[in-house]
Amino acid sequence: MFYYHFRLCRNIYFCLYVLSYLQQIGLNLSGQKGGWLQPFATMINCSLWVAYGLLKEKRDLPISLANAPGVILGLITFVTAL
């Protein structure tokens, strides 16, 4: 039962995470520029996790796939914040 609730919370958090970046990208494009440091740090962090998942001896695709949106959304948010 705990694992079910944990997965549910994790999925809700991930949706909020993605939506927050989409909202920030929208604000950046409409002229309300946000900070660049947080999306840059997210992009680097997620890039390292993707690399870790792909480069370790026994590949860990769930880690890489879970962090791939962070790389893409972090990059887009970073570029639009400049």
N, C-alpha and C positions, 0 to 999 in steps of 0.2 A: 504494500500500500504506500509506503514512504517513497519508493522509487517512482511510482505513478505520479504522486504529487510533485516530486522533484522535477520530473520531466515536464510536467505541465507548467510549473513556474519557469523553468528554463526556456520553454517555447514562448511563453508570454514575454519574458525579458528580451528574447531575441527579436521579437516583433517590435517592441518598443525601441530597441536599439536601432533597428533599420529605419523605422519611421522617424526617429529623431534626426538621423542624418539626412533623410529626404526632406524634412522640414527645413533644416539648416541650409541645404543646397538651394531650396526654393527662396529662402530669405536672402541668401547671397546673390542670387540671380536677379532679385527684385531691387537690389540696391542697399539692403540692410546687411552690410558685411559683418560677418562674425570673426572670431579669432581664428588664426591659422595654426596655432601650436597644438591644440588638442586633436584636430583631425590628422595632423602630421604625425603626432605620437601614436595615434591609433593605427595609422597606416604602417608605421615601422613595426609596432608590436605585432600586428596581425601578419605582416610579412615574415617576421621571424618565426612565428608559429607555423605558418604554411611551409616554410623551408624546413623546419624541424620535422614536421610530419612526413614530408616527402624524402628527406635526406637520411633519416635514421635507418639503421640496418633493416628492421622490419617496418615497412611503411605504415604510417598511421593516417589513413585517408580521412577518417572522421574529423580529426583535428584540423587537417588542411582544408577540408571542405567547409567546416564551420567558420574558419577565419578568413576565407577568400572574400566574402562580401565586405568584411572590414577593410581589406586592402583596397578594393574598388571604391567603396563609398568614402573611405578616408581620403583617397586620392582626389576624387571629384570634389569633395567638400574643401579640401586644402586648396585646390586650384581655383575654385570659385570664390574663396575667401581672400585671394590676393588682389 
